[in-house]
Amino acid sequence: MEQHGDHKGEVLVCEPNRKLVYTWQQADTPERTDRAIFLNLQLGAALLVAEDYADPAVGAAFQRAQQLAEQANALPPLLTALAGLHGYHAARAQLTDSARRFDRSRFFAASPLASV
């Protein structure tokens, strides 16, 4: 992690990481999956502040949140993860991947489940 003169970014990133380690030690339940989705989204957002959109760790956090949200059929966090991945790929000038994430977001947002 890049040094920015203070430890705020480090704290923002360490807390969700610490909680994720603890969460994965718990029994495999839907609640654990929900918590892991939330923590991966939180980690991705913290990394945006501590690093930048193009940091590979940002993409990894949002990718993991996407995978978990898809497995859990959790639409709102899936849309959030796809938005994070859209920004990540756009910042890396990976425009095809960015457009794919945007199109998937639009598809899921327009689905009947989006209004539930």
N, C-alpha and C positions, 0 to 999 in steps of 0.2 A: 504494500500500500504506500502510496506517495505521501511524503511528509508535507503538511500544510501549515506548520508552525504551531499547531495546537492538537489536542487529542480528541476533539469533538467527533471528527469523522471516524476515528478508531472506535470510540465508544458506541457510535451509531451502528457500526458493523459488528462489533463483538457481541453485543447483547442478543440480536437475533440468532447469531451463530451458536451461542451458548444455549439458548432455548431450543434450537433445532436439535442439538446433540441430546439434550434431555428428552425431547419429544420422541425421538426415534428409539429411545430406550423403553418407552411405554408399550403396553399391549397394543396390538394392531386392531384398532377400532375406527369407525367412521369419525369419531371426535378427534382421534390422533391425526387422521388424514386432513381434516379441516384445519387443525392447528398448524400442521406442516405447510399447508397451502398458504395460510395467512403469514407464517414466519418467512417463507420464501419470498412472498411479495414484499414484506417489510424489509428483508435483506436486500432485495433488488433496489428498492427505493432508497435505502440507506447508502448503498454503493453509488447511486447516482449523485448523492450529495458528497460523499467522501472521495469519489474518483470522478468518473464521467460516464456518459451514455455508452461509449465505445469500449469500456473495460470488459474483458472477457468474463469476469466474475458476475457482471450485471446480466449478461446473456445467460450464464449458467443458472443463476437464481430464478430468472423469469422462465427459463425453459423447464426447470424442475417444477415450478408452480403450475405451468401449463399442463405438464404430464399428470400431475396429481389431480388438478381440477377436471381434466378430461376423464380420468378414472372414476372420480367421484360424481361425475355429471353435475358439477357446480358451475353454473353459467356465469354469474357475476365475477368470481375470481378468475375464471377462464378469460373473460374479456379484458380484465385488468392485466393478466399475464401477457396476452396477445398485444395489448397496447405497449407494454414495456418492451417486448421483443421487436415490435415495429420500430420504436425509437432506437433501440440498440442497433438493429441492422441498418437503419437510415444513417446513424452516426458513423458507422463503419463503411458507408457507401456501398452496402450490399442491397442495392435497390430492388432486385428481384425478390429476395427473401423478405424485405420490408413490405413490398406490395402484397406478397402472399399472406403475411400476418394481418395486414389491413383488410384484405378481402375476406379472410376467415372471420375477423371481428365483425365486419358488416353482415356476413351470412348469419352468424350466431345472434347478433343483435336484432335481426329481422325475424328470427324464428319465434314460434308461438311460446316457447319456454321463456323467452326474454321478458315477457309480461307477467310471469308468475312470481 
